[in-house]
Amino acid sequence: MKELKKVAVAALAGVAFTSPSALANLVSDPGFESDMDCSNQSASWSGGGAFYSDATHCPFVLHAPHSGLMSAAFGTVSSLGFISQAISTNPGQRYDFTFWLAGDNGFPNEFVALWNGNQIFDQVNVMGTDWVQYSFIEVATSSSTTIAFGGRNGPSWLRLDDVSAVTIPEPPTLALLGIGLVGICWRRSIKA
């Protein structure tokens, strides 16, 4: 009986602390791995504001990707160049929207992120050369949400990698799952 109680407590703890990152990513080609020839061609991403690169295929871009072999590089000079992708969403549902960004101390530069046309991030003169993760909680207003990124960097490149949009489980759903797990454990304890 004590063992079943321990299992029930462990199950509830696991449900209570389910991370959004453990859920499925809705973004197609989040690491820009589908284009291995230094171009701006991607089946998943629209727009010509960036090209997809790595230091091996495009040696003039010095920054290694955050993960995988590729990342997106933004280097337009006078105005923001954009890429975008439509993802399937549920109206009213909350999503954890994250991405990794790296600069190379080439100024002036600017980087923006948009969720369904709303600008949620705008940074001028991105500093440093290390990858930094940015995360936002956003709510979908329709069954399709467009995510977009824009960047400019006259003397060099801004890098984007590992874009993610995952559903955030609603607390009532987690509670029902936890109650169900406790019920299963209790039922097994009665039979034992």
Helices and strands as residue ranges (DSSP letters): H 2-16, G 20-22, E 51-53, E 71-74, E 81-88, E 94-102, E 109-115, E 118-124, E 132-139, E 144-153, E 158-167, H 171-191
